[in-house]
Amino acid sequence: MKASWYPRIIAHHPYIILLVIFIFSLVCLIIPLTIEKFPDFTDPQMGFEARGTVLAQRLTAWNHLIEATKGRGELTDNPLEYYHYVHQLTQQANMQNRSLSTQGILRKKPKGKNKQKGKKHQTMLNNTDYKEASEEDKDTWEELLELRDTHNANIEDDKTQDHLDSDNFFCNLPTSSYARVVIAVDSEEKNLNLWSMEGVLAQCHIDGVLRGNVHFPSLCQTQINRNDAANHKCCRSWSPANYVALLSNRSSCLGITEKDLSRVKTLLQQCAYYYHNRQLTPNCAEDFNCQKHVPTECYMRNAAYHLLHYLLDVNFIPSKTDSSKQNSTLHSAMLFLPIAASSATLDFYKAIDNNDLMYGNFRVQGIQLGLKSILFDRDILSDSSLVLAGFIFVTFCIWAYTGSIVLTIATIFAVVFSLGISYAIYTVVLHIKFFPFMNLLAIVVAVGIGADDAFIYCKIWESRKQQKLSNDGLVQFVQETMKHAFPAMFVTSLTTAVAFFASIVSNVTAINCFSLFAGMTVIANFFLMITWLPACVIVSEHCKLSTLSPVNFITRRIIRPLRSLGDKVTIGFTTFLTGLVLRLRWFWLLSLGIMASACCSIVFHYPGLELPDYMDFQLFHDTHPFEKYDLVYSRRFWFERYEMVGGDAEVLPLRFVWGINPVDNGDYLDPRKRGTPDWDDTFNISHPKSQLWLEQFCRNLRSQPFYRSTIGPLLSNCFIDPLRTWMMRHCKDPIDPVENWMQNQLRTAPRGMRRGWFISHLEFYELQRTLYHGTLYAMGVSLTLALIVLALVTLNPLISLYAILAIGAVIIVTVAILILLGWKLNILERLAVDFSLHYAVSYKACVSEKKIDRVKAALQQMGGPTLMAAITSGAAGALMLPSHVLAYIQIGLFLVLVMGVSWIYATLFLCPMLAVIGPSSQFAQFKYPRLKILSICYRKYDDGGVVETDKDNNRAKKAYKGRGMLSESTLSTSSSVCQFHCSELETLAARPPSPSLPPSPLSTLLR
């Protein structure tokens, strides 16, 4: 039979193919890096949000509405303010007319410049008029907002300056813009108290250590004298100890006594009532209205407010409603440093020695310096050496397996090129501008899949060389190799790509981008493996290294002995594994089945998939001081709680909106593109029926159980009936009752009010809800598509079903272990784990009628390679565990875990299942009729085989003189198989080499 055109081109023109692919791949690498901006990971949290869901679209519409009511927006939320705006515009126009008429000569002047080039004469009147015109040209909306905020701030700053000048203790007031650390108990002993002499000394000592940092003087805020001259002395830190010294007239915290602590604590207990009722304000010492309701000692120097709000944890002196949490022990306290929380503190942080930040049983537990993202970017680069170590380990494994440095380099280039081609399609073709940090995980996928495909092709090539199957020429030799290798690569790549593309159903932007990029990387890798790799193999055969070359020396002295030793170990291990699985098949089947059932209970019942209980995106390990501050200690201080939700962390506002449709018409693959507002043309509030209905709506709302009043003067929230309270709900209340009530109310609304909707601070809730349901849905879609692919390959529904059960058990057990390890549901790294697929295909390829023999053949063929695949991939993941970056740690741990669980369930669960209830060779076995005829004809004329008929069992057999294992894989998350006929298992060693091999059972897919 004549060889097809493609193997002929590969065999005769390998250098041309390599050159074309190299140029194409290089162009794909260069073009995106030159015409597009390099990916920016300064905000790793960007993209981890829901888009397209009902709540997500409402949140987007709400943000559009907020933007539209700002100064430069389309709407106004205060008609009187709009009237003043129009009045200011009229005055501005009149002022400009008077200015131009005074000048006598009209001249065009550049906006924002006070000088004219080439003009020597310019009157003072012109300068004055021009400055006035420039100032009038400012946006009136922004002026009003700036004047209001600046006026209040100036009053507070002026009064604060008088207070500071009189006391000369603190330079300013503590705010969240300053760097800060949390001092807490180092052990779990309840008798340790920061509100004690030892605790005061600990605060003073740690404050002194931080202020003694070599970079502190260049960063700190300095004191200013009465004559506005800086004396270059750093301001005092804000700490409970320093405030006690202030209230006790001590010059330093070192002079505090037990009596001072007791007196200040009594003062705080008296003032806590006014603080929690919001009668004690930050500037009560200057606010006469506040002083009417608060005792004098509570607003003296505003110290009580600052202690309760900024420096002491919420459980030290809680409100009376939280009397059950009454605690006389101070376990954690905040210390504010007079330096700005910004990226400028990086050198300051690097110079900190954690061993010095402790005193007795107290130490710094959390740090907030405002450089978490900056440090993350630097650690990503520094810890990339661990990823590089794993990459080098994989490279060495490729070299050890192939024994060719040329093929090793070619495989590495294929991995890089697949990423480059995918990135070019991602950015240039699809025009996706957003590249999330999660997309970097595709590197792990590309390395695993690329190395695995290289092993498949090289193993088949070497097997045919050893059996001297190249008598018909190089072209026929290449065709025979491709016929066996390409279908295996196709199945591996298809199942992997399907697993990634299935995640596109998620509504989270980062997951969508990663799924798309990783899937395209797998497809690009497949096309490189059927073009680039065969040409590289032929070139490798031509490039014989000299005997004295270092590479050849390493290959002969190190690589080949390792391969020989590995072959011997593999033979012994395969024999042991076969006996272990088959003799204890009932034990493995029952024990692992029970374990999978128990893990189902863990995943779906208790404790279940846990959602993160914090809004911050975790970047480092839990023990990192930055993460401990965000995850643990930020919730222990009132000022952080108030900044979480905007005034009250325990309740959420209920917002009912009309006039704008809840539509997100932006780009779902780019979190920066939110689209434009979609106004509701049917909205009509001017109709009397709409006004009456809205008035009744507000009355009904106040009678609902989820409604809650709050204290404090607030603007009117109901358009018709001015309300003085916010409409709130408990965070633990479900959202469904509010939504259902709103929909019931809208059924009775007039036509102009029927498109209203409800929203609140639900961004984080919607993200976690989408992650939870999207993950389960994506898992189901992935398993379904994998079942379809496997069924099309094996054409046996029972084998496909058993393999999917094993894969499902792997997923369940892996997730259950992660839950028991305390992992929260976040972004699951979806890697192709198809060990079960390979066992299933190998089982199907065996023509024996006995199930035990078929399982034995599958184990002998796939047991060793799959174990090596698990070990090498797991070892590459283990090398990433020492990293400081949480993403690297999670990837490494996930690789170690999923490789172990996958191999155990594929080998010790699926194989015993097939040995017990597996189908025979013809039971439930379907075939492609036309492809079968082509296959028989091909075998007849190309291989010279003889079809014999066994009259005893009426079964057709194809006689071959030599059959053996054609492909192995010792790396990555997947391996592939070629046909291994176990009917002649006992006579393999005695058979001489054959001039031909049977084609792979998958070869018909690509003919």
Backbone hydrogen bonds, N-H to C=O, Kabsch-Sander energy under -0.5 kcal/mol:
donor,donor_aa,acceptor,acceptor_aa,energy
8,R,4,S,-1.2
9,I,5,W,-2.0
10,I,6,Y,-2.4
11,A,7,P,-2.5
12,H,8,R,-2.2
13,H,9,I,-2.5
17,I,13,H,-1.7
18,L,14,P,-2.5
19,L,15,Y,-2.4
20,V,16,I,-2.7
21,I,17,I,-2.6
22,F,18,L,-2.5
23,I,19,L,-2.5
24,F,20,V,-2.6
25,S,21,I,-2.9
26,L,22,F,-2.5
27,V,23,I,-2.5
28,C,24,F,-2.1
29,L,25,S,-1.5
30,I,26,L,-2.4
31,I,27,V,-2.7
33,L,29,L,-0.8
34,T,30,I,-1.3
34,T,31,I,-0.8
35,I,31,I,-2.6
36,E,32,P,-1.5
41,F,39,P,-0.6
46,M,43,D,-1.6
48,F,45,Q,-1.9
49,E,47,G,-1.7
51,R,507,N,-2.6
57,Q,53,T,-2.5
58,R,54,V,-1.8
59,L,55,L,-2.5
60,T,56,A,-2.1
61,A,57,Q,-2.4
62,W,58,R,-2.6
63,N,59,L,-2.2
64,H,60,T,-2.1
65,L,61,A,-2.1
66,I,62,W,-2.2
67,E,63,N,-2.4
68,A,64,H,-2.2
69,T,65,L,-1.2
70,K,67,E,-1.2
73,G,70,K,-1.8
75,L,68,A,-2.8
82,Y,78,N,-1.8
83,Y,79,P,-2.0
84,H,80,L,-2.1
85,Y,81,E,-2.1
86,V,82,Y,-2.3
87,H,83,Y,-2.3
88,Q,84,H,-2.5
89,L,85,Y,-2.0
90,T,86,V,-2.0
91,Q,87,H,-2.2
92,Q,88,Q,-2.4
93,A,89,L,-2.2
94,N,90,T,-2.3
95,M,91,Q,-2.6
96,Q,92,Q,-2.2
97,N,93,A,-1.9
98,R,94,N,-2.3
99,S,95,M,-2.2
100,L,96,Q,-2.3
101,S,97,N,-2.1
102,T,98,R,-1.7
103,Q,99,S,-1.4
104,G,100,L,-0.9
105,I,103,Q,-0.8
109,K,107,R,-0.5
113,K,110,P,-1.6
119,K,116,Q,-1.3
120,K,118,G,-0.6
122,Q,120,K,-0.5
127,N,123,T,-1.7
128,T,124,M,-2.5
129,D,125,L,-3.0
130,Y,126,N,-2.6
131,K,127,N,-2.3
132,E,128,T,-2.2
133,A,129,D,-2.4
134,S,130,Y,-2.4
135,E,131,K,-2.5
136,E,132,E,-2.4
137,D,133,A,-1.1
138,K,135,E,-1.3
143,E,139,D,-2.0
144,L,140,T,-2.6
145,L,141,W,-2.1
146,E,142,E,-2.8
147,L,143,E,-3.3
148,R,144,L,-2.3
149,D,145,L,-2.4
150,T,146,E,-3.2
151,H,147,L,-2.5
152,N,148,R,-1.9
153,A,149,D,-2.5
154,N,150,T,-2.9
155,I,151,H,-2.1
156,E,152,N,-2.1
157,D,153,A,-2.9
158,D,154,N,-2.9
159,K,155,I,-2.2
160,T,156,E,-2.4
161,Q,157,D,-2.5
162,D,158,D,-1.9
163,H,159,K,-2.2
164,L,160,T,-2.9
165,D,161,Q,-2.5
166,S,162,D,-2.0
167,D,163,H,-2.1
168,N,164,L,-3.4
178,Y,175,T,-1.5
179,A,339,I,-2.9
180,R,368,Q,-2.3
181,V,335,L,-2.2
182,V,366,G,-2.8
183,I,181,V,-0.5
183,I,333,A,-2.8
184,A,182,V,-0.5
184,A,363,R,-2.4
185,V,331,H,-1.4
186,D,361,N,-3.8
192,L,189,E,-0.8
194,L,330,L,-3.0
196,S,194,L,-1.6
200,V,196,S,-2.6
201,L,197,M,-2.4
202,A,198,E,-2.1
203,Q,199,G,-2.2
204,C,200,V,-2.5
205,H,201,L,-2.7
206,I,202,A,-2.6
207,D,203,Q,-2.3
208,G,204,C,-2.2
209,V,205,H,-2.3
210,L,206,I,-2.3
211,R,207,D,-2.3
212,G,208,G,-1.3
213,N,210,L,-1.2
216,F,213,N,-1.5
219,L,215,H,-0.6
219,L,216,F,-1.4
220,C,216,F,-2.0
221,Q,338,P,-2.7
223,Q,233,K,-2.5
225,N,229,A,-2.3
228,D,225,N,-1.7
230,A,228,D,-0.5
231,N,223,Q,-1.4
234,C,232,H,-0.5
235,C,221,Q,-3.0
238,W,336,F,-1.9
239,S,237,S,-0.7
243,Y,239,S,-2.1
244,V,240,P,-2.2
245,A,241,A,-2.0
246,L,242,N,-2.0
247,L,243,Y,-2.6
248,S,244,V,-1.4
249,N,246,L,-1.1
250,R,245,A,-3.4
255,G,252,S,-1.4
256,I,253,C,-1.2
261,L,257,T,-1.8
262,S,258,E,-2.3
263,R,259,K,-2.4
264,V,260,D,-2.3
265,K,261,L,-2.1
266,T,262,S,-2.0
267,L,263,R,-2.0
268,L,264,V,-2.3
269,Q,265,K,-2.2
270,Q,266,T,-1.7
271,C,267,L,-1.9
272,A,268,L,-1.5
275,Y,271,C,-1.9
276,H,272,A,-2.6
277,N,273,Y,-1.4
278,R,275,Y,-1.4
279,Q,274,Y,-2.4
280,L,274,Y,-1.9
281,T,279,Q,-0.8
284,C,281,T,-1.4
286,E,283,N,-1.7
287,D,283,N,-0.6
287,D,284,C,-0.6
288,F,286,E,-0.7
291,Q,287,D,-1.8
292,K,288,F,-0.9
293,H,290,C,-1.3
294,V,290,C,-0.9
298,C,295,P,-0.9
299,Y,295,P,-1.0
299,Y,296,T,-0.7
300,M,296,T,-0.8
302,N,299,Y,-1.4
303,A,300,M,-1.7
306,H,302,N,-1.8
307,L,303,A,-2.4
308,L,304,A,-2.4
309,H,305,Y,-2.9
310,Y,306,H,-2.2
311,L,306,H,-1.2
311,L,307,L,-0.6
312,L,307,L,-2.1
313,D,332,S,-1.1
314,V,636,R,-2.1
316,F,313,D,-1.4
317,I,313,D,-0.6
322,D,319,S,-1.1
323,S,320,K,-1.4
325,K,322,D,-1.9
326,Q,323,S,-1.7
327,N,315,N,-0.5
327,N,316,F,-0.5
331,H,329,T,-0.8
333,A,183,I,-2.4
334,M,311,L,-2.5
335,L,181,V,-2.6
336,F,238,W,-2.9
337,L,179,A,-3.0
339,I,337,L,-1.8
341,A,177,S,-2.5
342,S,340,A,-1.2
342,S,369,L,-0.7
345,T,342,S,-1.6
346,L,343,S,-1.4
349,Y,345,T,-2.4
350,K,346,L,-2.3
351,A,347,D,-1.6
352,I,349,Y,-1.4
354,N,352,I,-0.6
356,D,353,D,-1.7
357,L,353,D,-0.7
357,L,354,N,-0.7
358,M,356,D,-0.9
359,Y,362,F,-3.4
362,F,359,Y,-1.8
363,R,184,A,-2.1
364,V,357,L,-2.4
365,Q,182,V,-2.6
365,Q,363,R,-0.6
366,G,182,V,-1.1
367,I,625,P,-1.5
368,Q,180,R,-2.8
375,L,371,L,-2.8
376,F,372,K,-2.0
377,D,373,S,-2.2
378,R,374,I,-1.8
379,D,375,L,-2.7
380,I,376,F,-2.3
381,L,377,D,-1.3
382,S,378,R,-2.6
383,D,379,D,-3.0
385,S,382,S,-1.1
386,L,383,D,-1.5
387,V,383,D,-0.9
388,L,384,S,-2.6
389,A,385,S,-2.1
390,G,386,L,-2.0
391,F,387,V,-2.3
392,I,388,L,-2.6
393,F,389,A,-2.3
394,V,390,G,-2.3
395,T,391,F,-2.4
396,F,392,I,-2.6
397,C,393,F,-2.0
398,I,394,V,-2.3
399,W,395,T,-2.4
400,A,396,F,-2.9
401,Y,397,C,-2.1
402,T,398,I,-2.9
403,G,399,W,-2.7
408,T,404,S,-1.7
409,I,405,I,-2.4
410,A,406,V,-2.4
411,T,407,L,-2.4
412,I,408,T,-2.0
413,F,409,I,-2.5
414,A,410,A,-2.2
415,V,411,T,-2.0
416,V,412,I,-2.3
417,F,413,F,-3.1
418,S,414,A,-2.4
419,L,415,V,-1.7
420,G,416,V,-2.3
421,I,417,F,-3.1
422,S,418,S,-2.0
423,Y,419,L,-2.3
424,A,420,G,-2.2
425,I,421,I,-2.4
426,Y,422,S,-2.4
427,T,423,Y,-2.4
428,V,424,A,-2.5
429,V,424,A,-1.3
430,L,425,I,-2.9
432,I,426,Y,-2.0
433,K,431,H,-0.7
435,F,433,K,-0.5
439,N,436,P,-1.3
440,L,437,F,-1.7
441,L,438,M,-1.8
442,A,439,N,-1.8
443,I,440,L,-1.7
444,V,441,L,-0.7
445,V,441,L,-1.4
446,A,442,A,-2.8
447,V,443,I,-2.4
448,G,444,V,-2.1
449,I,445,V,-2.7
450,G,446,A,-2.4
451,A,447,V,-2.2
452,D,448,G,-1.9
453,D,449,I,-2.4
454,A,450,G,-1.9
455,F,451,A,-2.1
456,I,452,D,-2.2
457,Y,453,D,-2.2
458,C,454,A,-2.5
459,K,455,F,-2.5
460,I,456,I,-2.0
461,W,457,Y,-2.4
462,E,458,C,-2.6
463,S,459,K,-2.5
464,R,460,I,-2.1
465,K,461,W,-1.8
466,Q,462,E,-2.5
467,Q,463,S,-1.5
468,K,465,K,-1.3
469,L,464,R,-2.2
473,G,470,S,-1.4
477,F,473,G,-2.0
478,V,474,L,-2.7
479,Q,475,V,-2.3
480,E,476,Q,-2.5
481,T,477,F,-2.0
482,M,478,V,-2.6
483,K,479,Q,-2.5
484,H,480,E,-1.1
485,A,481,T,-2.5
486,F,482,M,-2.3
488,A,484,H,-0.7
489,M,485,A,-2.4
490,F,486,F,-2.8
491,V,487,P,-2.5
492,T,488,A,-2.2
493,S,489,M,-2.8
494,L,490,F,-2.7
495,T,491,V,-2.5
496,T,492,T,-1.8
497,A,493,S,-2.9
498,V,494,L,-2.7
499,A,495,T,-1.8
500,F,496,T,-1.6
501,F,497,A,-3.1
502,A,498,V,-1.8
503,S,500,F,-1.6
504,I,501,F,-1.5
505,V,502,A,-1.3
506,S,503,S,-1.9
509,T,49,E,-1.7
510,A,47,G,-2.3
512,N,508,V,-2.2
513,C,509,T,-2.5
514,F,510,A,-2.4
515,S,511,I,-2.8
516,L,512,N,-2.3
517,F,513,C,-2.6
518,A,514,F,-3.1
519,G,515,S,-2.1
520,M,516,L,-2.1
521,T,517,F,-1.9
522,V,518,A,-2.0
523,I,519,G,-2.0
524,A,520,M,-2.8
525,N,521,T,-2.2
526,F,522,V,-1.9
527,F,523,I,-2.0
528,L,524,A,-1.8
529,M,525,N,-2.1
530,I,526,F,-1.2
531,T,528,L,-0.8
532,W,528,L,-1.6
533,L,528,L,-1.6
535,A,531,T,-1.2
536,C,532,W,-2.1
537,V,533,L,-2.4
538,I,534,P,-1.9
539,V,535,A,-2.3
540,S,536,C,-2.5
541,E,537,V,-1.6
542,H,538,I,-1.3
543,C,539,V,-2.1
544,K,542,H,-1.3
545,L,543,C,-0.6
549,S,546,S,-1.2
553,F,549,S,-2.2
554,I,550,P,-2.5
555,T,551,V,-2.3
556,R,552,N,-2.7
557,R,553,F,-2.8
558,I,554,I,-2.4
559,I,554,I,-2.0
560,R,555,T,-2.7
562,L,558,I,-1.9
563,R,559,I,-2.3
564,S,560,R,-2.6
565,L,561,P,-2.7
566,G,562,L,-2.6
567,D,563,R,-2.2
568,K,564,S,-1.8
569,V,565,L,-2.4
570,T,566,G,-2.5
571,I,567,D,-2.0
572,G,568,K,-1.9
573,F,569,V,-2.8
574,T,570,T,-2.7
575,T,571,I,-1.8
576,F,572,G,-2.0
577,L,573,F,-3.2
578,T,574,T,-2.4
579,G,575,T,-1.8
580,L,576,F,-2.3
581,V,577,L,-2.5
582,L,578,T,-2.3
583,R,579,G,-2.1
584,L,580,L,-1.1
585,R,582,L,-1.0
588,W,584,L,-2.6
589,L,585,R,-2.4
590,L,586,W,-2.3
591,S,587,F,-2.7
592,L,588,W,-2.2
593,G,589,L,-1.3
594,I,590,L,-2.6
595,M,591,S,-2.2
596,A,592,L,-2.3
597,S,593,G,-2.0
598,A,594,I,-2.5
599,C,595,M,-2.4
600,C,596,A,-1.7
601,S,597,S,-1.5
602,I,598,A,-1.8
603,V,599,C,-2.6
604,F,600,C,-2.8
605,H,601,S,-1.8
606,Y,601,S,-1.9
608,G,602,I,-2.7
609,L,603,V,-1.0
610,E,608,G,-0.7
618,Q,616,D,-0.6
621,H,884,H,-0.8
624,H,621,H,-1.8
628,K,624,H,-2.7
629,Y,625,P,-1.6
630,D,626,F,-1.8
631,L,627,E,-3.3
632,V,628,K,-1.8
633,Y,628,K,-2.1
634,S,629,Y,-2.2
635,R,632,V,-0.7
636,R,633,Y,-1.6
637,F,634,S,-0.7
638,W,308,L,-0.5
639,F,309,H,-2.0
641,R,637,F,-1.8
642,Y,638,W,-2.5
643,E,639,F,-1.3
644,M,640,E,-0.8
644,M,641,R,-0.7
645,V,641,R,-0.9
646,G,642,Y,-1.2
647,G,642,Y,-2.9
651,V,648,D,-0.5
652,L,729,R,-1.6
654,L,727,M,-3.5
655,R,653,P,-0.6
655,R,759,I,-2.2
656,F,654,L,-0.5
657,V,655,R,-0.5
657,V,757,W,-3.1
661,N,678,D,-3.1
663,V,661,N,-2.3
665,N,663,V,-0.7
667,D,673,K,-0.7
668,Y,666,G,-0.7
670,D,667,D,-1.5
673,K,670,D,-1.6
674,R,672,R,-0.8
679,W,677,P,-0.7
680,D,659,G,-2.1
681,D,679,W,-0.8
683,F,680,D,-1.2
684,N,752,G,-1.4
691,Q,687,H,-1.8
692,L,688,P,-2.5
693,W,689,K,-2.6
694,L,690,S,-2.3
695,E,691,Q,-1.9
696,Q,692,L,-2.1
697,F,693,W,-2.3
698,C,694,L,-2.0
699,R,695,E,-1.6
700,N,696,Q,-2.6
701,L,697,F,-2.1
702,R,698,C,-1.7
703,S,699,R,-0.7
703,S,700,N,-0.7
704,Q,701,L,-1.6
707,Y,704,Q,-1.3
719,F,717,N,-0.5
728,M,708,R,-1.0
728,M,726,W,-0.8
729,R,652,L,-1.1
731,C,650,E,-1.1
733,D,730,H,-1.1
739,E,735,I,-2.1
740,N,736,D,-3.2
741,W,737,P,-2.4
742,M,738,V,-2.3
743,Q,739,E,-2.3
744,N,740,N,-2.2
745,Q,741,W,-2.1
746,L,742,M,-2.0
747,R,743,Q,-1.0
748,T,744,N,-0.5
748,T,745,Q,-1.1
749,A,746,L,-1.0
753,M,750,P,-2.1
754,R,751,R,-1.0
756,G,753,M,-0.7
757,W,657,V,-1.9
759,I,655,R,-2.3
762,L,760,S,-2.1
766,E,762,L,-2.6
767,L,763,E,-2.0
768,Q,764,F,-2.2
769,R,765,Y,-2.6
770,T,766,E,-2.4
771,L,767,L,-2.4
772,Y,768,Q,-2.5
773,H,769,R,-2.4
774,G,770,T,-2.8
775,T,771,L,-2.2
776,L,772,Y,-1.7
777,Y,773,H,-2.5
778,A,774,G,-2.8
779,M,775,T,-2.4
780,G,776,L,-2.1
781,V,777,Y,-2.5
782,S,778,A,-2.8
783,L,779,M,-2.4
784,T,780,G,-2.3
785,L,781,V,-2.7
786,A,782,S,-2.5
787,L,783,L,-2.3
788,I,784,T,-2.0
789,V,785,L,-2.5
790,L,786,A,-2.7
791,A,787,L,-2.4
792,L,788,I,-2.2
793,V,789,V,-1.5
794,T,790,L,-3.1
795,L,791,A,-2.1
800,S,796,N,-2.2
801,L,797,P,-2.4
802,Y,798,L,-2.6
803,A,799,I,-2.3
804,I,800,S,-2.2
805,L,801,L,-2.3
806,A,802,Y,-2.0
807,I,803,A,-2.4
808,G,804,I,-3.1
809,A,805,L,-2.3
810,V,806,A,-2.0
811,I,807,I,-2.1
812,I,808,G,-2.6
813,V,809,A,-2.8
814,T,810,V,-2.4
815,V,811,I,-2.5
816,A,812,I,-2.5
817,I,813,V,-2.4
818,L,814,T,-2.1
819,I,815,V,-2.3
820,L,816,A,-2.4
821,L,817,I,-1.6
822,G,819,I,-1.6
823,W,818,L,-2.6
825,L,610,E,-4.4
828,L,826,N,-0.7
830,R,828,L,-0.8
831,L,829,E,-0.9
833,V,831,L,-0.8
834,D,832,A,-0.7
834,D,973,T,-0.9
838,H,834,D,-1.8
839,Y,835,F,-2.0
840,A,836,S,-2.3
841,V,837,L,-2.5
842,S,838,H,-2.5
843,Y,839,Y,-2.6
844,K,840,A,-2.2
845,A,841,V,-1.8
846,C,842,S,-0.9
846,C,843,Y,-0.6
854,R,850,K,-1.7
855,V,851,K,-2.4
856,K,852,I,-2.5
857,A,853,D,-2.3
858,A,854,R,-2.1
859,L,855,V,-2.7
860,Q,856,K,-2.6
861,Q,857,A,-1.8
862,M,858,A,-2.9
863,G,859,L,-2.5
866,T,862,M,-2.2
867,L,863,G,-1.7
868,M,864,G,-2.5
869,A,865,P,-2.3
870,A,866,T,-2.3
871,I,867,L,-2.7
872,T,868,M,-2.7
873,S,869,A,-2.1
874,G,870,A,-2.4
875,A,871,I,-2.6
876,A,872,T,-2.1
877,G,873,S,-2.0
878,A,874,G,-2.3
879,L,875,A,-1.6
880,M,877,G,-1.5
881,L,878,A,-1.2
883,S,880,M,-1.4
886,L,619,L,-2.6
887,A,619,L,-0.5
889,I,885,V,-2.0
890,Q,886,L,-2.9
891,I,887,A,-2.3
892,G,888,Y,-2.6
893,L,889,I,-2.7
894,F,890,Q,-2.6
895,L,891,I,-2.4
896,V,892,G,-2.3
897,L,893,L,-2.5
898,V,894,F,-3.0
899,M,895,L,-2.1
900,G,896,V,-1.6
901,V,897,L,-2.5
902,S,898,V,-2.2
903,W,899,M,-2.1
904,I,900,G,-2.2
905,Y,901,V,-2.4
906,A,902,S,-2.2
907,T,903,W,-2.5
908,L,904,I,-2.8
909,F,905,Y,-0.8
910,L,905,Y,-2.3
911,C,906,A,-0.8
913,M,909,F,-1.7
914,L,910,L,-2.6
915,A,911,C,-2.3
916,V,912,P,-1.6
917,I,913,M,-2.9
918,G,914,L,-1.4
925,Q,922,Q,-1.2
926,F,795,L,-3.0
926,F,924,A,-0.6
932,K,928,Y,-2.1
933,I,929,P,-1.8
934,L,930,R,-2.1
935,S,931,L,-2.2
936,I,932,K,-2.4
937,C,933,I,-2.5
938,Y,934,L,-2.3
939,R,935,S,-2.3
940,K,936,I,-2.3
941,Y,937,C,-2.1
942,D,938,Y,-2.2
943,D,938,Y,-0.6
943,D,939,R,-1.2
944,G,939,R,-0.9
945,G,939,R,-1.2
946,V,959,A,-0.6
948,E,946,V,-0.7
948,E,957,K,-2.1
950,D,948,E,-0.5
950,D,955,R,-1.5
951,K,949,T,-0.9
954,N,950,D,-1.7
955,R,950,D,-0.9
957,K,948,E,-2.1
959,A,946,V,-1.7
959,A,957,K,-0.6
982,C,980,F,-0.8
984,E,981,H,-1.0
985,L,982,C,-1.6
987,T,984,E,-0.7
988,L,985,L,-0.8
991,R,987,T,-0.9
991,R,988,L,-0.7
1003,S,1000,S,-1.9
1005,L,1002,L,-1.7
1006,L,1003,S,-1.2
1007,R,1004,T,-0.6
